[in-house]
Amino acid sequence: MVGTSIGAGMRERALRTAWIGAAIAAVLTEAIGLAAAAFPAAWLTLFDTNPAMLDAGSRYLRAVGPFYGMFGLALALYFASQGAGRLLWPLLANLTRLAIAALLGWLALRWTGDLSHVFFAQSLALVAFGLINAAAVAGGAWFGSLMWPWSTAAAKQRRSAI
């Protein structure tokens, strides 16, 4: 929808579509993450009942699950940016996510030996991924100036002033 809107010259519609899709993705993935964090055994026991796996998996879901909404937000904006043909910032955001997860996770494990610190690094990586993508789109990575979905009236005023 983003690519189609841009192709039709409807930039405001493309941005509005991207933000609405990103909001829906963030809400859905956040609900899944919160449910998984609240009831980790319900999900994990589908795979195994090993106590060590249940312990590690539960700690992971409780630490990272509450940040799944940021992953949904980032991924939706990543794909919307693909439709807009503007992938520099989403690729940098994903690279940042991977670097934070790998480097901080490795350092946390090496320094503390505690998986909880590794999971904190994973949470931080998801937050960075979401914030960088949102900031890039909101900051004008697609078309230039800041364009929020609710500012279409302001955009119309700018066009009429030109």
C-alpha positions as a LaTeX table, in Angstrom:
\begin{tabular}{lrrr}
\hline
Residue & $x$ (\AA) & $y$ (\AA) & $z$ (\AA) \\
\hline
Met1 & 0.00 & 0.00 & 0.00 \\
Val2 & 2.88 & 2.34 & 0.73 \\
Gly3 & 4.51 & 1.73 & $-2.65$ \\
Thr4 & 1.19 & 2.08 & $-4.47$ \\
Ser5 & 0.44 & 5.36 & $-2.68$ \\
Ile6 & 3.87 & 6.74 & $-3.48$ \\
Gly7 & 3.55 & 5.66 & $-7.10$ \\
Ala8 & 0.25 & 7.53 & $-7.26$ \\
Gly9 & 1.90 & 10.65 & $-5.83$ \\
Met10 & 0.01 & 10.37 & $-2.54$ \\
Arg11 & 2.84 & 10.86 & $-0.07$ \\
Glu12 & 0.66 & 11.76 & 2.91 \\
Arg13 & $-1.42$ & 8.64 & 2.33 \\
Ala14 & 1.74 & 6.52 & 2.16 \\
Leu15 & 2.92 & 7.89 & 5.49 \\
Arg16 & $-0.50$ & 7.52 & 7.09 \\
Thr17 & $-0.68$ & 3.92 & 5.86 \\
Ala18 & 2.79 & 3.19 & 7.24 \\
Trp19 & 1.99 & 4.66 & 10.66 \\
Ile20 & $-1.35$ & 2.91 & 10.94 \\
Gly21 & 0.22 & $-0.41$ & 9.95 \\
Ala22 & 3.08 & 0.16 & 12.37 \\
Ala23 & 0.66 & 0.94 & 15.19 \\
Ile24 & $-1.36$ & $-2.21$ & 14.49 \\
Ala25 & 1.81 & $-4.32$ & 14.35 \\
Ala26 & 3.12 & $-2.77$ & 17.58 \\
Val27 & $-0.13$ & $-3.40$ & 19.45 \\
Leu28 & $-0.44$ & $-7.01$ & 18.24 \\
Thr29 & 3.17 & $-7.95$ & 18.91 \\
Glu30 & 3.08 & $-6.19$ & 22.28 \\
Ala31 & $-0.01$ & $-8.17$ & 23.26 \\
Ile32 & 1.76 & $-11.39$ & 22.27 \\
Gly33 & 4.90 & $-10.39$ & 24.15 \\
Leu34 & 2.99 & $-9.45$ & 27.30 \\
Ala35 & 1.00 & $-12.68$ & 27.18 \\
Ala36 & 4.19 & $-14.69$ & 26.74 \\
Ala37 & 5.84 & $-12.80$ & 29.60 \\
Ala38 & 2.83 & $-13.33$ & 31.87 \\
Phe39 & 2.38 & $-17.03$ & 31.02 \\
Pro40 & 5.71 & $-18.33$ & 29.71 \\
Ala41 & 5.04 & $-21.97$ & 30.61 \\
Ala42 & 1.93 & $-22.03$ & 28.40 \\
Trp43 & 4.13 & $-21.41$ & 25.38 \\
Leu44 & 7.33 & $-23.17$ & 26.39 \\
Thr45 & 5.76 & $-26.47$ & 27.40 \\
Leu46 & 4.58 & $-26.88$ & 23.81 \\
Phe47 & 8.22 & $-27.62$ & 22.98 \\
Asp48 & 9.68 & $-29.36$ & 26.03 \\
Thr49 & 9.32 & $-29.81$ & 29.77 \\
Asn50 & 13.02 & $-29.76$ & 30.63 \\
Pro51 & 13.33 & $-27.64$ & 33.81 \\
Ala52 & 16.50 & $-25.88$ & 32.61 \\
Met53 & 14.82 & $-24.90$ & 29.33 \\
Leu54 & 11.68 & $-23.75$ & 31.13 \\
Asp55 & 13.77 & $-21.63$ & 33.49 \\
Ala56 & 15.86 & $-20.00$ & 30.74 \\
Gly57 & 12.87 & $-19.59$ & 28.44 \\
Ser58 & 10.75 & $-18.06$ & 31.19 \\
Arg59 & 13.47 & $-15.58$ & 32.08 \\
Tyr60 & 13.84 & $-14.68$ & 28.41 \\
Leu61 & 10.12 & $-14.16$ & 27.84 \\
Arg62 & 9.75 & $-12.11$ & 31.03 \\
Ala63 & 12.69 & $-9.89$ & 30.10 \\
Val64 & 12.23 & $-9.53$ & 26.34 \\
Gly65 & 8.50 & $-10.18$ & 25.83 \\
Pro66 & 7.44 & $-6.73$ & 27.06 \\
Phe67 & 9.51 & $-5.22$ & 24.24 \\
Tyr68 & 8.06 & $-7.26$ & 21.38 \\
Gly69 & 5.90 & $-4.27$ & 20.45 \\
Met70 & 9.03 & $-2.38$ & 19.47 \\
Phe71 & 9.97 & $-5.25$ & 17.17 \\
Gly72 & 6.52 & $-5.13$ & 15.54 \\
Leu73 & 6.78 & $-1.36$ & 15.12 \\
Ala74 & 10.26 & $-1.61$ & 13.63 \\
Leu75 & 9.45 & $-4.45$ & 11.28 \\
Ala76 & 6.31 & $-2.75$ & 9.95 \\
Leu77 & 8.22 & 0.47 & 9.30 \\
Tyr78 & 11.07 & $-1.55$ & 7.78 \\
Phe79 & 8.72 & $-3.08$ & 5.21 \\
Ala80 & 6.92 & 0.22 & 4.65 \\
Ser81 & 10.29 & 1.82 & 3.97 \\
Gln82 & 10.95 & $-0.95$ & 1.49 \\
Gly83 & 7.74 & 0.03 & $-0.29$ \\
Ala84 & 8.91 & 3.64 & $-0.22$ \\
Gly85 & 12.25 & 2.62 & $-1.71$ \\
Arg86 & 14.09 & 4.12 & 1.27 \\
Leu87 & 16.03 & 1.38 & 3.04 \\
Leu88 & 19.13 & 3.11 & 4.38 \\
Trp89 & 17.77 & 3.86 & 7.86 \\
Pro90 & 15.91 & 0.57 & 8.32 \\
Leu91 & 19.06 & $-1.33$ & 7.36 \\
Leu92 & 21.14 & 0.75 & 9.76 \\
Ala93 & 18.54 & 0.19 & 12.47 \\
Asn94 & 18.63 & $-3.56$ & 11.93 \\
Leu95 & 22.42 & $-3.56$ & 11.92 \\
Thr96 & 22.35 & $-1.60$ & 15.18 \\
Arg97 & 19.92 & $-4.15$ & 16.64 \\
Leu98 & 22.20 & $-7.01$ & 15.68 \\
Ala99 & 25.30 & $-5.22$ & 17.00 \\
Ile100 & 23.68 & $-4.43$ & 20.34 \\
Ala101 & 22.30 & $-7.94$ & 20.73 \\
Ala102 & 25.56 & $-9.63$ & 19.75 \\
Leu103 & 28.12 & $-7.35$ & 21.36 \\
Leu104 & 26.30 & $-6.46$ & 24.56 \\
Gly105 & 24.97 & $-10.00$ & 24.86 \\
Trp106 & 28.46 & $-11.43$ & 24.48 \\
Leu107 & 29.93 & $-8.93$ & 26.94 \\
Ala108 & 27.15 & $-9.57$ & 29.43 \\
Leu109 & 27.65 & $-13.31$ & 29.26 \\
Arg110 & 31.43 & $-13.01$ & 29.44 \\
Trp111 & 31.46 & $-10.58$ & 32.38 \\
Thr112 & 28.58 & $-11.99$ & 34.43 \\
Gly113 & 27.81 & $-15.47$ & 33.13 \\
Asp114 & 24.16 & $-14.62$ & 33.75 \\
Leu115 & 21.62 & $-15.07$ & 30.96 \\
Ser116 & 19.42 & $-12.38$ & 32.48 \\
His117 & 21.96 & $-9.77$ & 31.41 \\
Val118 & 22.02 & $-11.23$ & 27.91 \\
Phe119 & 18.23 & $-10.93$ & 27.79 \\
Phe120 & 18.51 & $-7.30$ & 28.87 \\
Ala121 & 20.81 & $-6.72$ & 25.88 \\
Gln122 & 18.20 & $-8.33$ & 23.62 \\
Ser123 & 15.53 & $-6.00$ & 25.02 \\
Leu124 & 17.74 & $-2.97$ & 24.46 \\
Ala125 & 18.37 & $-4.12$ & 20.89 \\
Leu126 & 14.63 & $-4.30$ & 20.16 \\
Val127 & 14.07 & $-0.83$ & 21.60 \\
Ala128 & 16.89 & 0.60 & 19.47 \\
Phe129 & 15.48 & $-1.09$ & 16.35 \\
Gly130 & 12.02 & 0.38 & 16.93 \\
Leu131 & 13.17 & 3.85 & 17.87 \\
Ile132 & 15.63 & 4.24 & 15.01 \\
Asn133 & 13.06 & 3.16 & 12.41 \\
Ala134 & 10.34 & 5.37 & 13.89 \\
Ala135 & 12.67 & 8.36 & 14.18 \\
Ala136 & 13.86 & 7.92 & 10.61 \\
Val137 & 10.37 & 7.80 & 9.11 \\
Ala138 & 9.09 & 10.58 & 11.37 \\
Gly139 & 12.19 & 12.65 & 10.69 \\
Gly140 & 11.65 & 12.65 & 6.96 \\
Ala141 & 13.81 & 9.80 & 5.67 \\
Trp142 & 11.25 & 9.20 & 2.93 \\
Phe143 & 10.32 & 12.66 & 1.70 \\
Gly144 & 12.13 & 15.29 & 3.72 \\
Ser145 & 10.30 & 17.26 & 6.38 \\
Leu146 & 8.53 & 15.75 & 9.38 \\
Met147 & 5.19 & 14.24 & 8.36 \\
Trp148 & 2.97 & 12.63 & 10.97 \\
Pro149 & $-0.23$ & 10.85 & 9.95 \\
Trp150 & $-2.42$ & 13.29 & 11.86 \\
Ser151 & $-0.82$ & 16.34 & 10.26 \\
Thr152 & $-2.45$ & 15.99 & 6.85 \\
Ala153 & $-4.29$ & 19.28 & 7.41 \\
Ala154 & $-0.94$ & 20.97 & 8.00 \\
Ala155 & 0.42 & 19.33 & 4.86 \\
Lys156 & $-2.52$ & 20.65 & 2.84 \\
Gln157 & $-1.90$ & 24.13 & 4.21 \\
Arg158 & 1.76 & 23.93 & 3.18 \\
Arg159 & 0.80 & 22.87 & $-0.35$ \\
Ser160 & $-1.75$ & 25.67 & $-0.70$ \\
Ala161 & 0.82 & 28.22 & 0.50 \\
Ile162 & 3.28 & 27.15 & $-2.22$ \\
\hline
\end{tabular}
